């Protein structure tokens, strides 16, 4: 629908578009769709306060909570948008809650608060949408931001919310100014802004990278971007102005302002570049070099000095290195934590302290640049800095710059996940150092009943044919013995970071079994509470032999309804001749029966109410009776009022007998179902009953009967009594009805009922029924799971690393998004999957999955995981038969920690210096960004542990009798 702009002028001269909420929504939707189809770098977007935008959404009919949502699809996209007449039109656009107050800037210079999150605090709208909203509502201030392109191989468009903020120091008077511009802006544009601000000629201006208040490199006016120049948020730049044809004396100043004389040094003979500068002989020019005026290799020297490290100095054995911290460049603690764990991994340290440049794969299309190897070079240079002598913190600017180019998701200054960075970095290093120049195409073969050893070796050999690097360095000796070509003695027979697990898939339809063996670099272990689900279901007796009882059971989150039935069967001690019929109750009616055992439990939402009816197994040919309850008022002047529908309580289900049935038998069955709810006993039939015209039974002596309590007593006597009662008349107000309870047809006492059908009956509750039966047992049906605010929060119990591993290895069905194509059925099936460890790497990394995300919920588990520090024995979990020839015992050497909640928090690392070739020390240290301090071994077990790093213990060095138990029952 296209709507022409037909505004009119108000008295104050402003333009007002008399559009309805529906029209505003249609216009904005059209503009949004048009913008989405035309994404390109340079597009202009505007930042709008989510507080105001939400009020506008409610006004046009898109707000959450204002409009009825189909309970099975709690997604605003499933709304039938009907604008609410009760929501007022929002006032002017108000962005005051997302900007700094009183900073004196307007428009592009207005500073947005640094702690904001998209969709929580602000939304982004295209320029065309902003112009419409502003035309309709006015207000502001306007916060325009441009779309930029990030990444080299995998380009990604993103809106640059926070532009680069640089602190300009004028060397003439030490005055300071703030410069804000895009990180994609060129150095030439930076010169233009500075010269305009200071009213000087560009030929007389010189800008320095003044990181950490030290002269690093001269910023040459060029088309090179500020991002490529490794300029960081809130860092300093220094302006020097030529006076009388001379630049200020001295080549530099230290942090106290003292001048430094920078003398050119002879370049090293090695081709390895340190600190992100250019290599001198191998062709990897990663930084534009410059001398003080034009260009020379001194640029590399200055880049090294930014980190307090002389990159031209070689690292010798015996140096007491590895104790340098990493500066936080703005929410980069996640990166610092992961890096510290990697640079304290013994085989990685040994590798990168040597000359590794010959192994860089310059031809790998999956490498980390058009000139491959830049990521490996940047990481190697950073590692050498950290392992140089001394404790001066290192600023990983060059590494972060390379990382942002290859992985744009880590660009900017938002908090990220240390495990995600670790996964990318390991994969990137592997591809940069992959010795395989051309990866062969290998067709995967099915196991087809072959021995596991044969299939495992075939899969590993195929993997090695395409992947051969430090990360997966050649093969283990056990594999070499199986190789017809034997083992090359010139290459190490060590598996560093790659392991192998066995994956077994079983088709739920044809039972086809598929077995594959896949490599892994780390194991992401779910915490038991993240793979299981607590569900509450109320169980009703179908024969009236007991009261309804809610049961709370634990099942797999992605399990089936048969798993829920099995858990309930055990919980309620179901008899051998019974089974359970699950049903969902909604608005006091049975919304649906859950009879498919393969239905996913994820289809059952926490807010739903589920019941289970205990019914006989043999019910073929029997008549099923579904009873809903209606609260009927007693006789009133208005006869129609007594027939009003007022449903309450939980429906009941039972089966009638095999013989021919009549209406009176329904009455008996209902009386039997309600018998456990009796407040007082039924009168004995020997007493006098008077039948009223309305069919109810009055009691002469209601207290003179056997003393039963809520259904307990002699059931045979009750049954006889109920049969005798039916001879008088129907004791309940009953009528046939439909599934929704919308129609009614009276039930006659002698009307015949055909067996084998489903009968739906409405039971009217009068004051008499409420007096006889306690209806509270039918009310207040609990939800499947309710996170009540009144529930007392208790500290979660500690779990063990072994229980996490067992949850990872437990058989479970695939999710709906991970369907498996069955070669037998020729269709995608939701197969069951079982993982087993086949071989373990020398370096074993465990990722504890503390974070869970969904569209509506983000959560972090702070559960304490009790993990072994010494003697982690995984022998019982390794399924390879000849695994006993190799030790499966591990020692912990590093931990990546996360403190706080989602969207923020803080990362740090614990690491142990155990590299014998460099030091003779064996103690733990805490690496908290720039701060490094020793820590006791007893202090490293915390609920913040997020990624655990273990190293295999050689068989000869396996601890004997000491250490921690290998089973998942470690003492707390």
N, C-alpha and C positions, 0 to 999 in steps of 0.2 A: 504494500500500500504506500503510495507516494502522496505526501501531504505538502501542499504549497505553503511557503512562508507567507502568512497573512497576519501580520502584526498591526498594531495601531499605536498611536502615540498617546502616552499618558500626559497628565498635566506637567509633570516634572521633566518631560522630554524623553523619558526612558521608553524603551521598546518592550511591549508586553505581548507575548504570543498566547492567545486564548486557547491553548490546547488542553484537551482532557488528559487524564493520566494514561489512558490507553494510547492516545496519539503520541504522547511524549515517549512512552516505551517503544512504540513502533519506530519512531524516528531514530532513537538511540540504537535500537537493535540493528537497523539497516546500516547505520554508520559504523557500528562495531564489526559487522560482517564484512563490510567493504574494506575496513582497515586490516582485518585479519588476512584477507586475500592479497594484500599489497605490502607485506613486510619487507623493509629494506633499511639498510644503514642510513642514519640521518633523519628518519622519521621522528616527528616531535610528539611527545606524550606529556600529559600533565598529571601531577601528583595531587590527589584529592583526599581529604580526610575521610576515613572510613566511617567516622561518626556521622558526618553529614550525608555521605553517600548512602548509608543504610537507611536513614530517614527518608531519603528520596525513593529508594527501592520499595519501602513499605507503602509509600504514597502511590506508586504506580502498580502495586500489587505483587511485588517479588520478594517482600521481606519474609524472613523466617519467623514463625511463631504467630503471625497474624492471620494466617489462612489455613484452612483444613488441608492436611497432607495425607495421602493414602498411607496408611500405617505400614504397608509392606514396602513402600518406596520412600524412605525419609530423605528424599533428594528434591531440592527446589525445582529441578528440571521436570519433575513429574507433576508439578502444580498445574491445575487448571486456573490460569491467572484471572482472578476477578478482583479488580481494585476495590479496596475497602472504602466505604463512604465515611468511616469513622476516623480515618487517618488524615490529619491535616496536611496541607501543602507545606513543605519545609520552607524555612526562611532562606536568606541569602547564603551562598556557599561560605563556609567558615573553616579555614585551614589553620586557625590560630593554635590548635592543639598539637600540630605536628611541626611547628617552626619555633626557633629561638625568638624570644621577645626582646624588643629594644636593641637589636643589633645594628640598626641604622641602614640595613641593606633593603633593596627592593628588587622585585623581579628575579632575574637570573642570579643575583647575588644573595638572595635570601637563603639562609642556612636551615636545612632540615635537621631535626633531631636525629642523633646517631643511633638510637636504640630501637628504631621502628622496624616493624615487620610488615611485609606486604600481606594484604587481606585481613590482617589483624588491626593495623593502625592506619593504613592508607590503601588506596586503589590507584591504578594507572588507567587513564582514559586517553584515547587518541585526540589529536588536536581538534578534529572536526566535532567530536563529542563535547570537548571542553567549550568550544565556541557556542554550541547550542545551549549547554547548561548555563554558561555565563550570560548568554543573551536572555534566558528565561528567569534566572535567579539573581544575577549580579553577585556581589561579594568577592571573596578571594582570601589571601593574595594568590595570584597566579604563580604556579611552580612548574615551569616548563623544563623538561629533561629530554635528551636525545637518545635514540636507540643506537647502540654501537654493536660491532661484530667482534666476538672474542674467539680465539683459537686459530690454529693453523690447519690441522688435518680435519678436525670436527668443528666446523664453525657454528657458533651459537649467537643468536641475537638476544640482546638484553638491554634494558633501559638503565642508563647510568644515573642512579638516584643520587649517589654521593660522588660529586666530582672531586678531583684531586685538590687538596688544600695544601698550599705551600706557604711557609713562613719566610718572607723576604727580609733579609738584613742588609741595610745600606752601609757599606764599610766606611763611608765618609762621616757619618754621624751616629752609626749603630742604631738608627731608627728601624722599626719593624713594621711591616705591612703584610696583609693577607692577600694571597692570590688564589683564585679558584677558577679552574678550567678543566676540561675533559682530559683524562689520561691518554686519550687518542689524539689530543692536540700535539702539534709538532713543537720542537724546541724553538723554531723560528717564531711561532705564534706566542710562545712564552716571552721571548725577547720583545716582541711587539707590545704585549701588555705591560711589561715592566718599564719599557722606555716611555710609553704613553703616560703611565702613572708617575714616573719621576721626571718627565719632561726633558729627556736627554736624547742625544742622537745614538742610534743603534751601533754605529761604528766606534763609539767611545764607551760602549758598555761591554762588560764581561761577567757572565754568570758562572758561579761554581756550584757543584753538588756539594752542599755543606752538611751532609748527614752527620749526626752526632756532634755538631758544632766543629767539625774538622773538614778542611778542604780535601775533597776526594778527587774529582775530575772537573775539568772545565767543560761546560755545556756549550758545544759549538752550535751556532744557529744553523739548523738544517731541517730537513723534512722528517728526521727521526722522531718518533713519538716519545712522549714523556714516560710511557709505560716501558718502552724499549730502553730508555735511559735509566731504568730501575729507580725512578723517583717514587717515594712512598708517601702515603697520607700523613699530613702534619709535619713533614720533615722540613729542614731549613735549606734555603738556597742563599748564596751570598752574591751581592752586587758590588762590583768594582768598576769605577769610572776613571777613564784615562784623563789625566790632567797635564796640560803642557806637553803632550806627546809621550808621557811616561805613565806606566801602570804603577800601582802601589808596590813598594819594595817588598822583597821576600816572596818565596814560592808558596808559603803556606803558614798556617798557624795551628797550634795545638788547641786543646779544649779550653785552656786558660787564656788564650789570646797570644801566647808566645809564638814568634815566628819560627818556622821550620825551614831548613835548607834541604830541598829534595834533590839528591844527586842521582843522576842516571846510573843504573846498575847493569852489569853484564847479564844478559839473559841466560837462563839455565840451558844446559845441553839437552835435557830431556824435553820431549815434545809435549809433555803434559802441562796443561794450563791450569793454574790455580786461581780460584776466586772469581770465576766467570769472565776473566779477561780473554784476549785472543790467544790461540795457540800460535807458536812461532814457526812450526814446520809441517803440521799435518793438515792444514787447509781448513780448520774449523774456526772461521772468523765470526765469533759470536757477539763481539762488542766493537763498535766503531772506536778506533783508537785515536788519541790526540795527545800532543804534547802541550806545553803551556800556551803555545800560540797557534800551531798548525796541527801536527799529528805525528806521534811516535809511539814506541812500545811503552813509554812511561805511563800511558793510560792504564795499562794492566797493573802496574805497580801501585798506582793510586787506588784502584779498585780493591786491591788486596788490603791496603792500609785501612780501608773503611771498617774492617772487622777487627782491627788491632792485631793483624796477623801478617807476617812477611811471607807472601806466597812463594817467593823465590827460594825459600829455605827448604831443604829436603827434610823429611821425617825419618829419623833414625830409630833403630831398635833400642829399647831401653828408656826412651823418653817417657816421662810421666804425663802422658797426654790423656785425652778423653774426659777431662773435667771442665771443659768450657761450656758455658751456657749458650742459649740462643736468644737473641733479642726478639721481643714481641713487636712485630711490625704493624699491629692493629688487628686483634682477634686472630692471630696466627699461632696461638698456643696449641691448637690441634695439630698443626704441622710440626711444631717444635717437639711435641710429645712423640709423634711417630718417628721423626728423624732420629731422636736420641735413642730410641729402641733399636733402630736399624744400624746406627753407627756404633752400637755396642754388641752387634752380632758378630762373633769371631770370624767366620769365613768371609763375611763381607768386608770387614776391616782389613784382613790380610790381603784380600784381592785388590782393593782400591788404594792401598798404600804402595802397591807395586805399579809397574808400567802396564796398564791395561788397554792402552789405546790401539794396540794391534788387533784386539778382539772386537772393536767396534764395527758393527755391520753397516757399511755405507750404502748397501743395496736393498735393505729390508724396507719394503713399502709400508710396513706396520711400525717402523721406527718413529722416533719422536721428533721428526722434522723433515723438511725437504732435503736438508743436509743432515743425514741421520747421526744419532749419537749425542745430540746436545744435552739431553736429559741425563744420560750417564756421565758425561763430562761435568755437568753442573753439580751432580750429586757427589762425584768423586772429589771434586775440588772442595766442596763443603766439608766432606768427611776429613780431608787432609787438614783443613783449618782446625777442625775440632780436635784432631789428634796431634796437633802441634803442641809444643811445650807451653805451659801457662794456663791461666784460667780467665783470660780476657774474653768476655762474651762476644760471640760472633753474630753479625747481622746477616741473615741469609737472603739478602736482597736479590742477588743474581739468581739464586736458585728459585726464589718465588717468582721472579720474572719469567724464567723458563717454564716453570710449572703452569703459570697462568696462560702462556701461549699454547701449550700442548693440552691442557685440561682447563678450559674456560670456566668450568663449574667451581674451580678453586680461586678464581680471580676476585678482585674486590677485597672487602674487609669484613665480610660476614663470617660468623662462626660456622665451621664445617665439622665433619666426622673424621676422627683420626684413622678409623679403620678403612673408610672409603679412600682416604689419601694413601694409606698403606697399600691397599689393593691395586690402585692405579700405579703407584710408584714401582711396586714389584713387577707388575706386568710391563711397564715401560722400560725398566732396566733390562728385563729379560729380552725384549725385542731389540733394544739398542745393542745388546751384547750377544745376540743370537748368532752362533757360528754357521747356521744353515743359511746359505746365500739364496737358494731357490727352494721354496717349500714344495715338495712333491704332493700331488693329489693322491689321497689314499681313501679307498672306499671302505666304509665300516661294514664288517661282517657280523652276522648274528651268531650267538653262541651255539645254537642248535645242539644242545646237549653235550658239547665237548667239555673236557675236564677244565675246571677253573684255572689251573696252573697254565694250561695252554692258551686259554683266552686272555688271561692277565698278561702273559708275556707278549702276546701278539699286540694287545692294546698299548703296552708300554713301548714296544719297538716302534709302532706307528707314531706314537707321540714323540719319541726321540728322533725320528726321521725328519720331523718338522721343527723341533725345539731342542736346542743344545746351547746352553749358556751357563754362566755362573749360577743362575737361579736354579737350573736343573743341570748339574754338571756331570755329564756322561752317565754311566749306569752303575748300579751296585755290582759288586763282584759276583753275587748269586746270579745276576742276569748275564754277566759276561761268560760265566761257565756254560750257559745255555746257548750262547751265540756261536754260530759256526765259524765266525771269523776270529773268535777269541778276543782277548782284552789287550788294548794298546797300553803297554807299560809306561809310555811317556805321559799318559793322562791319568788323572786321579780317578779312582773307582769309588767316588763318594756321591751320595745323593744329598744335596744341601737342603733345598726348600720345597721340593716337590714330593708329595706322597701319592698314594693310589688307593682308591676305595672301590668296593664292589657295589654295584647298583642292580637290584633285582626288581623287575616290574612284572606284575601279574594282572592279566586282563580279567575284569569282574564278570565277563560274559562267557568267554570261551576258555578261560584259565590258561591262555598262552603265557609262557614264562620267557622273559627276555633278560639276559644278563650282560652287563657291560662293565668295564673297568675304566674308571676315569681318574685323571690326575687332579691333585689339589695342592694349593699353596698355603692354605690355612683352612681351619674348620670353624664355621660359624655355629656355635652351640646355642640352642634356645634354652632359656631358663624354664624349668618345668612349668611355671605359672604362665608362660607365654604360649605353650603348645597345648595346654589343657584348659578346660572351661568348667566352671561350676554352674550346674543347672538344678533348679528346684521344680519338682513335678509332684502334684497331689494325686495320690492313688486312691481310687474309690472301689469298694467291693461291689461286684455285680450280683451278689446273692444276699446282700444285707447282713453279712456275718460280722461286720466290724465298722468302726468309724473311719471316715476319710482321713488320710494321714499324708502330710507333705514330706517328701524325701529329697535331700540334697545330695547329688552325686557329682563326681568328677569324670569328665569324658574328654576325648581329643577335640580340639577346636574344629578341626577339619574332618571329623569322623562322620559316621553315618547314624541314621536313626536306630539301626539295629544295635549300635554301641550303647545308645541311651537305654534301649529296652533291656539289654543285658545287665547294665549297671543297676537299673531299677529292680530287675528280677532278683539280683543278689541282695539288694538293700531291703526289699519288702518280704523276703523269704517266700517267693512265689511257689505254689504247689506244683507238682509234676503234671497234674491234669489241668492246669490253668495256663493262660498266656495273657499278655497285656495288649490292650488296644489304646494307642495314643490318639489324642484329639486336641485341637486348639479351640479354646473357648473365647468368644468375643461377643461382647454385649449380651451376656447371659444365654448365648446360644452356642451350639457346636458349629464353629466356622468351617472346620474341615477335619476329617479323620486323617491321621498320618499312618497309612498302612503300607507304604513302600519302604522296606527296610534299607534300601540303597539311597534314600533321600538324604541330602547333606544336612548336617546339623547347623551349618551356617545359614540355612534358610529359616531357622528358628531364631527370632530376635530376643534380646534380653527382656524387652518390655512386654512380650507376649505371655499368655497364661496357658500352660499345657497341663492336661490331666491324663491319667492312665486308668483304664477300667480293667479290673481283674475279672476275666470271663472264662468260661470253659473252653478247652481246646476243641472238643468235638461239638461243633455248633452248626454243622451242615444241615440244612432243612429246618432249622429252628427260626422262630420269629424274633427279630430284634426289636426291642422296645426302647425308644428314645424319649425321655421325659424332660420337658422344660417347665419352669415354675413361674406362675403368675400371681402377683399379690392382688387379691380381689377383696374389695370392701364389702361389708355386710349389706343387707338390704337397705336401700336408700330410696327416697322419694323418686329420684330419677333412675328408672330401671336400666337405662342405657349405661349409666356410670358403672354398674356392676360388671359390665362386659368389656370395660376398657382394658387395654393391654399394658401391664406394668411388670415386665419380666424382672426377675431377680435370681440370685443364687447360681449354682453350677448345675448343668443338666446331669441327669442320671441315665445309665444304660444298663439293661439287663436282657435276658432271653426268657421267653416263655417255653413251656414244656413241649414235648413232641406231639402229644395228643391234640385233637381238635380243641380250639380255644373259643371262649366267648368273652363278652365284655366284662363279666364279673371276674375273669381270671386276670385281667389287667389291673383291676382294683386290688386283688390279692398280691400281685407282684409288686405294686407300688407300696403297699403296706409293709411287705417284707423288706423292701429297700430302705424304708424310713424307720424301721424298728430300732436300729441303733441310736436314732436321734430322739427317742421317746423321753419326755420329761417325767412321765408317770406311766404305770402299766395300763394296758388295755383292761376294760372290765371283763369279768368272766361271762361267758355266754349264758351261764345258768341264771344270771341276773336278768332282770326285766329290761328290755330295750324298747324305747319308744322311737318310732321312725317318724321324723317330721316330714312335712310335705316337700321340703327342699332336699330331702335325701340324706341329711346328716343324722348321726346317731347320738342320742343323749344318754347319759349314764345315771343310773339310780345310785350306785355305790362305787364311785371310781377308785376308792382307796382299797377295797377288799379284793386283792389279787396277789399273785406271787410276786415277790420282791426281786425284780430284775433291774440291772443297771446297764443302760446304754447297749442293749442288744445281747447281753449275756443271759444265759438261762437255758431252759429246755426248748430247743428249736422245734422239736417234733410237736410239742404242745402248742407252740405259737402257730405252727403250720395248720394244725387241726382247727385251732381257734379262728384263723383267718378264713379257712374254707367255710366254716359255719357262718361267719359274718356275712359272706357273700350271699347267703341264702335270704338274708333280710333285705338288703338293697346295696347299691353302691355307696360306700362310706366316704368317697371323695368326689369332688366336682371335677369331672374329667371331660375332655373333648379332643377329638382328632384335630390335628393341625398340620401345617406344612413346615418346611425347613426354617422359615423365617418367623413362624408363629403368627402369621398374618391372617390365616383363615381358621374357622372353628366349626366343628360339627359334633353334636352331642353323641356320647357313647351310650348305647343301650345295653342293659344288663345281659340280655340273651342274644345280642347280635353276634353272628359267627365271624371268626377271624381266620383267614386262610393262612396256613403255616408257610414258612420260608420267606416271608416278606419283612420289610422294615416299616414299623408303625411309629408315628410321631404323635405324642400325646402332650397336651397342656394340662397341668395340674393347678387348679385355682386354690390358693391358700386363703382361707378365711380366718377369722379370729379363733375358730375351733382348732384348726391345724396348728396355728401358732401357739395355742395353749398346750397342745399335745406334744409337739415336736420342737426341738431346739434348732431353728433354721440357721443359727450362726455358723454351724458346721458347713453349710452350703455357701456361705458368703465369704468375702475377703479372700478370694483365691489369690495366692501369691504369684508374683511375676517370676519368670524363669531366672532372672538375676537382677537384683536391685542394689545399686550402690547408694545406700541410705546415708544421709548426712548425720543421722543420729547414731550410726554405728560407731562404736568405739574403735579408734585406729590403734592397732597394736603393731609392734615392731615385727616385721616378717621374719619367719624362722630361717636360719641359715641353711643353705643347700650346698652340696658338694660338687666339685668339678665332674666327678664320675656320674652323678645323677643328670647333669647337663649333657654329658656325652651319651648316656643311655637314652635320653629324650631325643637326641639327634639321630641315634641309630634305630629308634623304634619304628616299626612298620606303621605306615599311615597312608591314607588315600591322597592322591594328587588333588590340588586345588582345581576349581573350575577353569582357571586360566592356564593350567598346565596339562591339558589333556594329552594323552599318549595315543599315537596312531598305532593300532593293533594290526600287524600284517595279516593275521588270520581273518579278523572281522572286516578289514578294509575300512575301518571307521575309527574316529577318535574316541577313546574310552577314558573314563576316570579310574585309572588303574591304581592299585596299591603299590607302594614303593618301600623297599627295605634297603638300608645302607649298611655296609660292613667295612671295617678298615682292613685293607689288604696288605699294604706296606706303609711304613712311616718314614718321614724324612729325618735328616740329621737335625734340622731346625724345625721345630713343631710350634705353630702359632695357633692359639685358640682365641677366637673372637666371641665374647659373651654378648648375646643379643639383648641388650638392656632396653633398647628403644623399639617402640611399636608405633606404626603410623597407619592412619586411615583417613578418609575424607573428613570425618567428624571428630576424631579423637587422636590425640598424641599423648604418649605416656612413656615414662621412664621408670624402670624397676631399680630400686636401690637395695635389692636383696643382697645380703652378704653371701658370696660364694666361697666356700672353704676349699682352697686349692693347695696342693702340696708344693712345698718349696724344694724339697729333696726327694729323691727316690719315687718319682711318678712312674709307676709300673703299669704299662698298658698291654702287657702280654696277653691277658685274657680277652682283649678286644680285637686282636689281630688274627684274622682267619687264615692267613697263609700258613700252610703246613710246615714249610721249612724255615719259618720265622724264628725258630728257637736258636738258629745259628747266629743271630744278631741281637744285640741288646735292645730292648724296648723300654728301657729305664731312662728317665729324663730329669734334668736339673733346670730349675727356673733361673733366668738371668735378666729378664726385663719385663716391665709392666707399663702399659699406657693406661692412665687413670682419667676418669671424667667425674668432676664434681658439679653438683647443681642440677638444674632441670634442662628441659628442651629449649632450643632456640638461643642458648647462651651457655651458662656454666663456664667451667674452666678445665683445661687439660694439663696434666703434668706427667712425669715419667719417673719410675724407679729403674735403675740399671745397676748391674754388678760388673765391675771391671775384673775380668778373668782371663785376659789374653796374655799368655805367658811370654810371648815374644816381645811384649812391650813393657810389662810391669810384673811385679811379684806380689801384687796385692789382690785380695779376694774379699771385697767388702761392697756394701750397697751404698748408692748415692741417690739423692732426690734431685731431679732436674726439673725445676720450676721456672721455665723461660730462662732469664739471665741468671737466676740464683741457683747455685749448686751447693748442696750440703750433704754430709754423711748422714745415714739413717740406719738404725738397727734393723736386723733381719726380722725381729718380732713385730716391727711396725709396718711392714709392707703389705700385710693382709688387711684390706679394707673393703668396704662395700663400693668403693669407687673403681675397683679393678675392672677394666674394660677389654683390653687385649693382653694376653699372656704369651710370653716368649720362652720356649724351652729348648734346651740343647741335649742331644743324646749323650748318655754316659757310656764310655767305652766299656766293653764287657769285662775287661780286666780290672777296671776301676769302679765297678758297681759296688755300692756300699753293702756291707754284710751285716745284717741284723740291725743296723741303725737306719734311721730315716722314718718315712711315713708309710702307713699301710697302703697297699695298692688297690684295695677294694673300695667301693663307694660307701664305706661305713667308718670313715675317719672320725676319731673322737674329737669332740668340740672342745 
